[in-house]
Amino acid sequence: MGCSSGISHFCTAISRFNIGLRLNYHFMKVSLLFIVLLISLLSSCDMRKGPVERPKIVIGVVVDQMRWDYLYRYYDRYGSGGFKRLLHDGYDCRNTMINYLPTFTAPGHACIYTGSVPALHGIAGNEWVDLSDGKVHYCVDDTSVRSTGDAEGKASMSPANLLTTTITDELRLATNFRSRVYGVALKDRSSILPAGHLANAAYWYNDKTGDFASSTYYSNPNPDWLKSFNKRKVADSFISQGWHLLYDAGTYAQSTSDSNAYEGPFKWEQAPVFPHTFDTVRGAARNGIIKTIPAGNTYSIMMAKACIEGEQLGKGKETDFLTLSLSSTDYVGHRFAPNSMEIEDTYLRLDKDIAELMKYLDRKFGRKGYVLFLTADHGGAHNPRFLTDKHVPAGVEHGSTFDDLNNSVKEAFGVDSLITFTENYQVCLDEERMSKATADRATVRASIMAWLSAMPEVAYVVDMEQMFRTPVPEPLHTMIVNGYHKTRSGSIQIVLNPGWFGNEGRKTGTTHGTWNPYDAHIPLLWYGWHIPKGSTSEVVHMTDIAPTLADLLNIQMPNGCIGKPVNGLLHTEKKRTR
């Protein structure tokens, strides 16, 4: 009995001990879970109290008339610090397409920064006829403001014609105007439209004075640092040096011979061949030379650096934004065309300029302290004569076409000069004159479209008032719809055959404006803060640039934005603020 009772008490004690161990284990487990949850809650509270994470500065670089294939056409000749650095250390959107018409400078810059299209942002071309007054309007004209670039203070420029906000506007709004935004370009429209309505200032080049200028639209258009920069007369110094090939002429294997029928000479030259010298040119014509040579890009980047230094951009608590458009590539392309030695030399020099800009940004903000994106406002076609000489169908629309059409309308309907504007590959009709025709409006319009459709170089003629009735393939149909603004676009859209472009009085050089890939396929490279290394071959649209920036910066998209963030670019390294 005694022995059995002792064993029973011992077993009971052991059982209670095991129960205690199990209770302690569960208690410790619950305690650990509680501690983990508490730490998580405290961490999330800290995140909510902390500032929204953003880079010090965003630099938007737009290379005017840069075809996508220039990234690879001259790839073997590029150094390691420019285009190749962006391609290999950044993120490459290989199939970025423009999704509207016409593919011109002003709509391109507006689209990049609004994420919208002409149908919404209203920049229907570099210029247009406004149906409300029947007058031709330049995209950034504003008679209510005055130029600060010359003594007369003539009517000047502003973003007033832009009908939506830009990503730069949204950054200013998101930070209660503590972020600072500046635009720099040789072209006025390429500086003003990207900087937006709320910019601190936008600066562009004034041919008359040879200086960077602005307008009274901005609160402080001519700060002391700008006056000091202009006093250096950098542009004239570059012009005095002339334009000589960067390397030996025999190494330009991607170009046609220097002397050919596809290039246009400067007015003071006998032939469009190297070296290009400007010793005999004076006045405003001399000042304007800087825009037409690759040194103009170097000059623009110098101005951008002066703006960063003068305004101490990237040094505040909020993200700043500098928009930089490099315009000289467009002037060179228009004069010399894509296969010229001048274009090859321009991009070899631009590669060095971009490398120097990125070195500067590295020193100033650290390699991961800034975001830089590089894109283009449009591409450019091959010279039609060059193509036809190589047995490729191409051509230039005859300059007499619309005179002949007007004469035809006069004979048929008794109305003279009915066609008032033929820019942007559109036909604008004078509605007041139309009312005086011997036939009704629909009959006259149908006759005009039938006449245009009979032209062998025309692929489609689209009635923009009934655009869904014309069987136009995608993506061309969407591009036409996106490009049509009800009061700023012509009511008849002309689509030429591939390889053809509109008459601008030119047989040499090139132009742009069409739906074709040579005009609509553009580069898009991203680099810097929380930008992963990589690439995508998925189709990305120009309208996707602004919403990608909005997502990256944790701000609202522009108010007319129709794009979406680039899939795969964001959230790889980015630490989100919840």
Secondary structure, 3 states (H helix, E strand, C coil): CHHHHHHHHHHHHHHHHHHHHHHHHHHHHHHHHHHHHHHHHHHHHHHHHCCCCCCCEEEEEEECCCCCCHHHHCHHHCCCCCHHHHHHHCEEEEEEECCCCCCCHHHHHHHHHHCCCHHHHCCCCCEEEECCCCEEEECCEEEEEEECCCCCCCEEECCCCCCCCCHHHHHHHHCCCCCCEEEEECCHHHHHHHHCCCCCEEEEEECCCCEEECECCCCCCCCHHHHHHHHCCHHHHHHHHCECCCCCHHHCCCCCCCCCCCCCCCCCCCCCCCCECCCCCCHHHHHHHHHHCCHHHHHHHHHHHHHHHHHCCCCCCCCEEEEEEECHHHHHHHHHCCCCHHHHHHHHHHHHHHHHHHHHHHHHHCCCCEEEEEECCCCCCCCHHHHHHCCCCCEECCCCHHHHHHHHHHHHHCCCCCEEECHHHEEEECHHHHCCCCCCHHHHHHHHHHHHHCCCCEEEEEEHHHHHHCCCCCCHHHHHHHHCCCCCCCCEEEEECCCEECCCCCCCCCCCCCCCHHHHEECEEEEECCCCCEEEEEEEEHHHHHHHHHHHHCCCCCCCCCCCCCCCCCCCCCCCCC
